[in-house]
Amino acid sequence: MIEQTSISAKAWAALLLLALIWGASFVSIRIALDEIGPLTAVAHRTFWAMLVLWAVIAAMRLPLPRNPRVWGAFFIMGLLNNVIPFGLMAWGQLHIESGLTSILNAATAVFGVLLAAVFFADERLSPRKAIGVTLGFAGVATAIGLENLRDFDLRSLAQLAVLGGTISYALAGVWARKTLSGLAPQVAAAGMLTGSTLITLPLALVFEGPIRFDLQPDTMLAIAYYAVIATAGAYLLYYFVLARAGSGNLLLVTLLIAPVAITLGALILGETLNPNAYAGFALLALGLIVLDGRVWHGLRRSMTAPAD
């Protein structure tokens, strides 16, 4: 059940900051991809973020898990929540706009609701959730443009790759609930990124060659941003918002990321989106609002309230 915790001014500020950080990450990744390959981009992201989070854990003196099964779960979590989605989305951004990537990324919440209903008895697909999911899928289909799927060119494949990344994110949520409950969030995030790095570094070396550091300043700044700020820092901020606003309110960040990414993509990269992308985002946003539940419950209360 989605929490209905009210949002304080501090939580709102943190939520808006998180949306700005994640929205800008799509632009920074696209900048880095002009000089490095997608696997190398992912390796940079997971490695540097991992180091930052382990430093935070050491400073906080948090206990580490000793059960080998937990470390195995970190490996799978890293694959589902980092390696697959980061890799697919980085490749997708080579062929589509960062703003469209952010719109399709918002479908993570839709797939998350569906998969939770499949795997957990206490998260069944209620009528409200079914309506929200239907609206969300309609938004995704509109944003992609069904005409783009008739011919499988690089652009349509790139959009499907991004959607594949969102499904992997949703599966990661299921895996985390089943295997990582009870761990300190900083430890769970650092362990996950450790598993990710153990996968991405060898892949990048084999398929894209040695990791280069003689990069253009813009590329180095982009890597520093999306690894240290938009991954390590964002995880810490994410849990700050979660503790103060509740999991239901975190859906709001998905609505805020796409407009930020679209605006920055237009200002920095000169990107333009088709009108169907904006129409799709409107439908997807409506679906997420329904999934969030507060507007839905407010309408039901107003309809059932006795007349004066």
N, C-alpha and C positions, 0 to 999 in steps of 0.2 A: 504494500500500500504506500502511495506517495505521501511523504510528509508535507504538512501544510504550515511549517514553521514560518513565522513572519520574518521579513528581511530587515535587519537593522541598517542604519546609514553606513556603518563600517563594512558590513557584508555586501551592501550594494556597491560600494567603492571597490571592494576586492573583486566582485563579480564583473564589473565593468573593466577593471584592469586586466583580469584574466581573459576576457573577450578580446581586448586590444592586443594582448601578448600573442594569443593563438591566431588571431586574424592576421597579424603581421608575419607570423611564421610562414604562412603560405607564400608570401612575397619573398621572404628571405631565402626560402628553399629554392624558389624559381631562379633567384639571382645566382645561387651557388651552382645550380645545374648548368649554367652557361660555361662552367670551367671543369667541373668534376662529374663523374658518373653517378647514377642514382644509388648504387650499392655503396660507393665511397661516401656519398652524402649521408646515408643511413649510418654507416660505421662511425663517422665523425659525431653524429647526433647521439648515438647510444654511448660511445666511449667517454666523451667529455662529460655528459650528464651523469654517467655512472660515477666518475671520480668526484664530482661535486657532491652527490648525495651520500657517498660513503664518508666524505669529509664531514658532512653534517651529522651523520650517525655517530662518528667518532667523537665529535664535539659534544653531542648530547649524551654520550655513553649509553646508547641503547643496546639491549642484549640482542645477540644474534641467534638465529635458529640453529639447532644442532642436528635435527632430524634430516637424514639424506633425502627423504621423500619431499621435504619442503624445498630443498635446492633443486630437485628434479622438477617440481612444480614451477619454480622460478624460470627454468629453462623453457618449459612449454608456454608459460605466460609471456616470456620475452618474444617467443616466436609469434604468438597470436596478437599481442598488443603492440609490438614494435616492428619486428622484422618484416612480417607479411604486409601490414598496412602501410608502414613507412615506405617500404620498397615499392609497392604497387602505386601509392599516391605520388611518390617522387617520379616514377616512370610516367605516370599519367600526366603530370604537370609539364613534361617535355612537349606535350602535344595539345593540351588544352589550357585555358586561362586559370590563373590562381583563384579568381573569384568563383568560377564554376566548380572548381575542386572543393572550395569551402561549402558551396551549396550542397553538393552531393555528400560531403562529409557529414552534413547535418542529419542525413538519413540514419546515422549510427543509432540514434535514440529509437527510431522506428524498428530497426532490426533487433535492437536490444529488448524491446517489449515483446516481440514475437518469440525470440529464442528463450526468454525467461518464462513465457507461458508454456513452452514445450518442455523445459527441463525442471521447472519448479511448480509444485502443486499450489503454493500460496501466491502465485503471480499469474493466475488464470487470465484469459483474454476476455475481459468484461465488455459489454456493449460500448461503453465510452472508449475503451482502448481500441476496439475494433474500428470504430469510426475514425479515431485519430490515426491509426495505422493506414486505413484506406486513403485518407486525405494525404498522408505522408507519401504513400506510393504514387498517388496521382501527381503530387508535386515533383517527385523525382522523374517520373516519366515525362512530364511537361518540360522540366529543365533540360533533360537530355535531348528531347525532341524525337518522337518515335520515328520520324523520317530518317534520322541519323543511323538507326539500327538496321535499316533495310540493306545498306551496303557497309560491310565491315571494313572501313578504312581505319587508319591509325587514330583518328579523332574519336570514333565511336568505341574502338577498343580501349582507348585511354579512359573514357568515361566509365566503361564497364570495370576497368582495373580499379578505379577509385571506389566504385561501389563494392568491389570485392574486398577492398581494404576496410570499408565500414562494416561488412559482415564479419570480418576477422576481429575487429574491435568488439563487436557484440558478443562473439564467442568467447573473447577474453574476459568479458564481464561475468559470463556463466562460470568459466574456469576459476576465476578469482574467488567467487562466492563459494565454490565447492572445495577449494584447496587452500586458500590463503586467509580465511577468516581468522581473526584474533591476532594477527601480526600488526606491529606498529606500521603505519602507512609509509613512513620513510624507509623502513627496512624492506617492505614489500616492493616499493618502487625501485630501490637500489638493487635488490636481488633480481628483479625482472630485467633491469637494464644490464646487469652482469650477464645473464643468460643471453640477452640480445647481442651483446658485444662478442661473446664467444662464437656466435653464428655469423654475424655480419663481417667481422674482420677477415676471417678466412675467405668468405665469398667475394669480398671486395678485392682481396689480393689475387685470387685465382682469375676472376673475370675482368677486372679493370686495372690490374697491376699494382705496384707498390703505392702506398698512401703518400701523396705529395704534400709538401708544406710550402713550396715555392709558388704560392698562389697570389693572385691579384688581391690588393687590400679590400676591395668590395667583397670578394669571395670569403676572405678570412673573417671579415666582420659579419657576414651573413651566417657563416658556420657558428661563430661565437654566439650570435643571437639565438639561432634556433636550437642549439645544443644546451647552452648554459641557462639562458633566460626562458626560452619557450618550451624546454623539456624539464630540466632539473628545477628551475625556479617555479615553473608553472605547476609542477606536481605539488610542491609545498604550498603554493597559493590555493590550489584546488582543495586540498584537505582543510585549509583555513576556512574556506567558504562552506565546505561540507559540514564542518563542526558548528558553524554559526547560522547557517541558513537551511540546512537539511538537503537531502538528496533530491527531493522534488524540485526545489528551486534551482538546482544545478542544471536542469533542462533549459533554463533561460539563457545560459551561456551559449548553447547551440544556436539560439535565435540571434544572438548578438554578434557571433563570429563572422557570419557570412557578409553582413553589410560592411564590417570593418575591412575584410579581405577584398571585397569588390571595390571599395573606395580607394584603398591603398594600391590595388592593382591598376586602377585607372590613373592615379596620380603619379606613381613611381614607374610602372612598366608600360603605361599607355594602352592598357587592355580595354577592350570593349566587349560587352556581352549582348547576345541576341535578346529581344524582348521576351522570348519564351523562357529564358533563364530567370528573369525577374518574376514572371507569372508563376513559374514552378516554385520559386522560393516562397512566394506568398501562400501557395497551397501547402507547402511543407511546413511553413511557420504556423499556419492554422492547425495543421495536424498535431504539431508539437504542443501548441497551446491546449488542445483538447486532451492530449495525453497527460499534460501537467495537471489538469483536473480542476484548478481553482475557478476558472471561468465557467466550466461545465456545472460544478456544484453550486456556484452562485446563481446560475440560471434556474437550476432545479429548485433552489430555495425560494427564489422570487415567484416561480410558478405555483408552488405549493403553499406559499404564505397566505394566511387568511386576509380577505379584503377588509378595509376599514369600514 
